[in-house]
């Protein structure tokens, strides 16, 4: 219970919700493409991404010096949809995850 409560607490931050919405809407993104939409400094965004990754909500993939992030699985999209986030209704992430299965 404690771990689940911490997960919901961490999801309650506006920046992390923006990140999840952006990834749900746009699919795989690097930090440099997320920065303008999220509106926080790069170190702040990196901390939020690390927290989301530690809970298994997003995953990353390194290509040379670039790191790309994406929604980890369809359950994340379902939770976002259940929470009423409009960005979860029609997503590229859902299509990408469906193709991966």
C-alpha positions as a Markdown table, in Angstrom:
| # | Residue | x | y | z |
|---|---|---|---|---|
| 1 | Unk | 0.0 | 0.0 | 0.0 |
| 2 | Unk | 2.8 | 2.4 | 0.9 |
| 3 | Unk | 4.4 | 2.0 | -2.5 |
| 4 | Unk | 1.1 | 2.5 | -4.3 |
| 5 | Unk | 0.4 | 5.6 | -2.3 |
| 6 | Unk | 3.9 | 7.0 | -3.1 |
| 7 | Unk | 3.2 | 6.4 | -6.8 |
| 8 | Unk | 0.0 | 8.4 | -6.7 |
| 9 | Unk | 1.7 | 11.1 | -4.8 |
| 10 | Unk | 4.4 | 11.3 | -7.4 |
| 11 | Unk | 1.8 | 11.4 | -10.2 |
| 12 | Unk | 0.2 | 14.3 | -8.6 |
| 13 | Unk | 2.9 | 16.8 | -9.7 |
| 14 | Unk | 1.9 | 19.0 | -12.7 |
| 15 | Unk | 5.3 | 18.6 | -14.4 |
| 16 | Unk | 5.2 | 14.8 | -14.3 |
| 17 | Unk | 1.6 | 14.9 | -15.7 |
| 18 | Unk | 2.7 | 17.2 | -18.5 |
| 19 | Unk | 5.6 | 14.8 | -19.3 |
| 20 | Unk | 3.2 | 11.8 | -19.4 |
| 21 | Unk | 0.7 | 13.7 | -21.5 |
| 22 | Unk | 3.4 | 14.8 | -23.9 |
| 23 | Unk | 4.8 | 11.3 | -24.3 |
| 24 | Unk | 1.2 | 9.9 | -24.7 |
| 25 | Unk | 0.4 | 12.4 | -27.3 |
| 26 | Unk | 3.7 | 12.6 | -29.2 |
| 27 | Unk | 5.3 | 9.2 | -28.6 |
| 28 | Unk | 9.0 | 8.7 | -28.1 |
| 29 | Unk | 10.8 | 12.0 | -27.3 |
| 30 | Unk | 14.2 | 13.3 | -26.3 |
| 31 | Unk | 14.7 | 15.8 | -23.4 |
| 32 | Unk | 15.6 | 18.6 | -25.8 |
| 33 | Unk | 12.2 | 18.2 | -27.6 |
| 34 | Unk | 10.3 | 18.1 | -24.3 |
| 35 | Unk | 11.8 | 21.1 | -22.7 |
| 36 | Unk | 9.8 | 23.8 | -24.5 |
| 37 | Unk | 6.5 | 22.1 | -23.8 |
| 38 | Unk | 7.2 | 21.2 | -20.2 |
| 39 | Unk | 8.6 | 24.7 | -19.4 |
| 40 | Unk | 11.2 | 23.8 | -16.7 |
| 41 | Unk | 15.0 | 23.8 | -16.7 |
| 42 | Unk | 16.7 | 20.7 | -18.1 |
| 43 | Unk | 18.0 | 19.5 | -14.7 |
| 44 | Unk | 14.5 | 19.7 | -13.2 |
| 45 | Unk | 13.0 | 17.8 | -16.2 |
| 46 | Unk | 15.7 | 15.1 | -15.8 |
| 47 | Unk | 14.8 | 14.6 | -12.1 |
| 48 | Unk | 11.1 | 14.3 | -13.0 |
| 49 | Unk | 12.0 | 11.8 | -15.7 |
| 50 | Unk | 14.1 | 9.8 | -13.3 |
| 51 | Unk | 11.3 | 9.5 | -10.8 |
| 52 | Unk | 8.8 | 8.4 | -13.5 |
| 53 | Unk | 11.3 | 5.9 | -14.7 |
| 54 | Unk | 11.9 | 4.6 | -11.2 |
| 55 | Unk | 8.2 | 3.8 | -10.9 |
| 56 | Unk | 8.1 | 2.0 | -14.3 |
| 57 | Unk | 5.9 | 4.5 | -15.9 |
| 58 | Unk | 8.3 | 5.5 | -18.6 |
| 59 | Unk | 11.4 | 3.8 | -20.2 |
| 60 | Unk | 14.4 | 5.2 | -21.9 |
| 61 | Unk | 16.7 | 4.3 | -24.8 |
| 62 | Unk | 20.1 | 5.7 | -25.5 |
| 63 | Unk | 21.2 | 6.4 | -29.0 |
| 64 | Unk | 24.7 | 7.8 | -29.0 |
| 65 | Unk | 24.6 | 10.9 | -26.7 |
| 66 | Unk | 20.8 | 11.2 | -27.0 |
| 67 | Unk | 18.3 | 9.6 | -24.5 |
| 68 | Unk | 14.8 | 9.0 | -25.7 |
| 69 | Unk | 11.8 | 8.5 | -23.4 |
| 70 | Unk | 8.5 | 6.8 | -24.0 |
| 71 | Unk | 5.5 | 5.5 | -22.0 |
| 72 | Unk | 6.5 | 2.1 | -20.6 |
| 73 | Unk | 3.2 | 0.2 | -21.3 |
| 74 | Unk | -0.4 | 0.6 | -22.1 |
| 75 | Unk | -1.5 | 0.4 | -18.5 |
| 76 | Unk | -0.1 | 3.9 | -18.0 |
| 77 | Unk | -2.3 | 5.2 | -20.8 |
| 78 | Unk | -5.3 | 3.4 | -19.2 |
| 79 | Unk | -4.7 | 5.1 | -15.8 |
| 80 | Unk | -4.3 | 8.5 | -17.5 |
| 81 | Unk | -7.5 | 7.9 | -19.4 |
| 82 | Unk | -9.3 | 6.8 | -16.2 |
| 83 | Unk | -8.1 | 10.0 | -14.5 |
| 84 | Unk | -9.8 | 12.0 | -17.2 |
| 85 | Unk | -6.6 | 13.4 | -18.9 |
| 86 | Unk | -7.6 | 14.3 | -22.4 |
| 87 | Unk | -4.1 | 13.6 | -23.7 |
| 88 | Unk | -4.7 | 9.9 | -23.1 |
| 89 | Unk | -7.7 | 9.6 | -25.4 |
| 90 | Unk | -5.9 | 9.4 | -28.7 |
| 91 | Unk | -2.2 | 8.7 | -28.4 |
| 92 | Unk | 0.7 | 7.6 | -30.4 |
| 93 | Unk | 2.1 | 5.8 | -27.4 |
| 94 | Unk | -0.9 | 3.4 | -27.5 |
| 95 | Unk | -0.2 | 2.6 | -31.1 |
| 96 | Unk | 3.5 | 2.1 | -30.4 |
| 97 | Unk | 2.9 | -0.2 | -27.5 |
| 98 | Unk | 0.3 | -2.2 | -29.4 |
| 99 | Unk | 2.8 | -2.8 | -32.2 |
| 100 | Unk | 5.4 | -4.0 | -29.7 |
| 101 | Unk | 3.1 | -6.7 | -28.3 |
